[in-house]
Amino acid sequence: MDSTDLAYAGIARQAELIAAGEISSAELVDLYLERIARLDPRLNAFRIVLGERARLEAEQADARRGAGDQRPLLGVPVAVKDDIDVAGEVTAFGTNAHGGPAPADAEVVRRLREAGAVVIGKTNVPELTLWPFTETATFGATRNPWDIQRAPGGSSGGSASAVAAGLVGAALGSDGAGSIRIPAAWCGLFGLKSQRGRVSMAPRVGPWYGLSVNGVLTRGVTDTALFYDVASGAIETDRDSVPAPDVPFSQAAATPPGRLKIAYSTRVPFGVLSSLDGDAERVLKEMVELLRSLGHELTESDPDYGSDTIPAVLVRYLRGVHDDAGALPHPERLERRTRAIARLGGLIPAALLQRSLAGEAELSRRLNRVFDDHDVLLTPATAAPPLRIGQLQGRGALWTLNAVAGMVPYNGVWNVTGQPAASVPGGFGADGLPRAVQLVGRPNDEATLLSLAGQLETERPWAQNRPPEFS
């Protein structure tokens, strides 16, 4: 395997190669550090690269392997989104309003280290993880490897850019209203937002009032399944937890589903002004036909969004941003647009927030009626292709909020319900940029999504697609 193929191999294959002694962790870390040094100046995916620390961790991993250690990610490099703590490093949240270094690893990072992974760096985010684009006054613009004049999405934009460009095999992300699925869609990756409570959020407690979950961006389904096998599990301080799956996620991903009943829909929630991109609509239709050819039953059926779904997202999002801004040591350093969003959140009274939270169960029941007769819901992943770098620069808070809502209308509602949803690559538009579909599963049913996505990847292997300038 040549060095470029190795860089794009994914964490599951890399773990196998290290375990077999065909490569060392030190060699793999050095390969990625060389690619980051050479290629990341064009992308700005990483906020900080932990080169010397990663080399030391790689040497330790190689020594452990030599002593017979068989941990599932032993010696495999990963990156961490910069809203997740790494001990001894600043968690910057895309702003210079941050505080000092984190005293300890976040629980999800601790679990990755326990599995043997090597942390190679932290990836850029929009300020306070607000937007589906990753541009900040403090750390600059992060770019999409498929077209460096386009955004990689957000808020896990740096993580998506790094994985898509072969700068690391997997990168942690978080998803508060599509922040894993949107960058996965725009960078040609697989991105699963798991069930709320599946992966610990500690030391944070219920960020954005339960909208946000931790997860990962990878090139393929097997890599994502492996991550969830090693990283899942809540701890005492987590607000939410769910039972362990009946079978390992890796087993689910490797097992084709039986015949499924799948609903498909292009309808957007009430109150969002959105126009579906022609290539996104074509990709959805092609996916419907592919699924039918695989023996699944496809029926057009819209979720009952009602008029309260978007308000349910906005109340938690805005109030959550207000709380996050107020918790910073230097909120006066925030960008003007971020301060405006935080002020809007401050206008939401506690009684309205509590009513919204109390209404979650009924809203979830209504939205999940589509699963009374179906196993999975299929929608476009986004309504629009990646926006241009700087397209929304200088725009006000409400203007930006309305603009991005129309680009990504299909995602946030499933953060309110907390159930799993995944972005699956579906091909390319006439502009050469990736397009994707979204698969939504029943509550706690990541297994079906992984199984179905694995079947689709077998039929149309997308991980072989690499941005030409970074291959």
Secondary structure as GFF3:
##gff-version 3
##sequence-region A 1 471
A	DSSP	alpha_helix	3	7	.	.	.	ID=ss1
A	DSSP	alpha_helix	11	19	.	.	.	ID=ss2
A	DSSP	alpha_helix	25	43	.	.	.	ID=ss3
A	DSSP	beta_strand	46	49	.	.	.	ID=ss4
A	DSSP	alpha_helix	51	66	.	.	.	ID=ss5
A	DSSP	beta_strand	77	81	.	.	.	ID=ss6
A	DSSP	alpha_helix	107	114	.	.	.	ID=ss7
A	DSSP	beta_strand	118	123	.	.	.	ID=ss8
A	DSSP	three_ten_helix	127	129	.	.	.	ID=ss9
A	DSSP	beta_strand	135	136	.	.	.	ID=ss10
A	DSSP	beta_strand	140	141	.	.	.	ID=ss11
A	DSSP	alpha_helix	157	164	.	.	.	ID=ss12
A	DSSP	beta_strand	170	175	.	.	.	ID=ss13
A	DSSP	alpha_helix	181	187	.	.	.	ID=ss14
A	DSSP	beta_strand	190	193	.	.	.	ID=ss15
A	DSSP	three_ten_helix	207	210	.	.	.	ID=ss16
A	DSSP	beta_strand	213	218	.	.	.	ID=ss17
A	DSSP	alpha_helix	221	231	.	.	.	ID=ss18
A	DSSP	alpha_helix	249	254	.	.	.	ID=ss19
A	DSSP	beta_strand	261	264	.	.	.	ID=ss20
A	DSSP	alpha_helix	278	293	.	.	.	ID=ss21
A	DSSP	beta_strand	297	300	.	.	.	ID=ss22
A	DSSP	alpha_helix	309	327	.	.	.	ID=ss23
A	DSSP	three_ten_helix	331	333	.	.	.	ID=ss24
A	DSSP	alpha_helix	336	346	.	.	.	ID=ss25
A	DSSP	alpha_helix	350	358	.	.	.	ID=ss26
A	DSSP	alpha_helix	360	367	.	.	.	ID=ss27
A	DSSP	three_ten_helix	368	371	.	.	.	ID=ss28
A	DSSP	beta_strand	376	380	.	.	.	ID=ss29
A	DSSP	alpha_helix	397	407	.	.	.	ID=ss30
A	DSSP	alpha_helix	413	417	.	.	.	ID=ss31
A	DSSP	beta_strand	421	428	.	.	.	ID=ss32
A	DSSP	beta_strand	434	441	.	.	.	ID=ss33
A	DSSP	alpha_helix	446	459	.	.	.	ID=ss34
A	DSSP	three_ten_helix	468	470	.	.	.	ID=ss35
###
